Amino acid sequence: MKDEIFADLLASAEEMIAIEKGQKVPAAGAVQHFETLDVKAIREAAGKDRQAFASIIGVSYESVKSWETRRRNPSGAAKRLLTLISVNPSGMVELLEAARGTRVQG
């Protein structure tokens, strides 16, 4: 049983190397692609620095930084809000600032 598991694991590793070298194409459906938001581009389109943008959307500076450096991906309500901002950066930022009752410079 252990030899069978090892052989299967070794075959998987060899297949991975062949795919990485371009010698083999992965099976259809075996590759998953995840789309991530370009948070830096969204923030820059909104014309804000990280601190101001974080304040406007109600998250920490560190969250924005980790999204921009792609260490983490936004999810849930933050992801939906960022998607809305990406469609109309200045309009959404203006609405968010008005909802807070203040305008954030940056």
N, C-alpha and C positions, 0 to 999 in steps of 0.2 A: 504494500500500500504506500509506504513512504517513498519508494523508488518511483512509483507512478506519479505521485504528487510532484516530486522533484523534476521528473522528466517533463511534466506539463508546465511547470514554472520555468524551466530552462527554455523550452520551446517558445513560451510567451516572451521571454527576454530576447531571444534571438529574432523573433518577429518584430519586436519593438525596434531593435537596432537596424534591421533591414528597412523598416518604414522610415526611420530617421535619416538613413543614408539615401533614401529615394529609390531603393532597389525593389520595394514592394509597396503596393497601395493598400491601405486599410480597407477592411470589408465595409460595404455600405451599411450605414446605421451604427457603426462602431465608434464613430467620431462625433463628439458633441461639441457644439460651438455655443459660447455664452456671449451675448452682446452686453457690453458695459457702456455706461454713459461716460462721455468725455466731460467730466465735471469742470476741469480747468477751462475748457473752451466755453462752457455754459457760463461760468463765473466771469470770464473775460468779456463775453458778449453782453453781460449785464453791466459791465463797467465798474466792477467792485473788486477791492482787494479781499484776501481770504477772511480777514477779521470781520469786515463789514458784511460780506456775503453770508458768513456763518451766523452772524447776528440776525440778518434779515430772514433767513430760512429757519432759524431756531435750533441750530445745532452748534456743537463746539468747533472751535478753530481746528482742533486736532482731527475731527471727523472730516472736515473739508480737505485738510492736508493729506490724510490717508486715502481719501477718494481720488484726489488729484495725482497722487503718486502710485495709485492702483494697488496699494497694500490691502485695501478693503473696497468693497463695492456698496453703494447705497442700496437700501432695500425699503420695502414698505412705503409709508407715507413720504419719506424723504425722496425716494426714487420717483414717485409720482409727481411730487412738487418740482423736482429738477427737470422732469420731462416737460411739464407745463412751462417752466421758465425757458427751456430750450426753444420752444415754439415762438415765444414772444418775450424775449429777455427784458426789455425796458418796460413794457406794459405790466408784466407780472411783478417785477421789482417795485414798480410804482404802487401797485395794489397792495403788496405786502408791507411796504413802508407806511402807506396810508392806514392800513389795518392796525399797525402798531402805534400810529399817531406821531411818529417821528421819522425824519429822514436821516439815514446813515451816510456819512461822507466816506469816500474811499475808493 
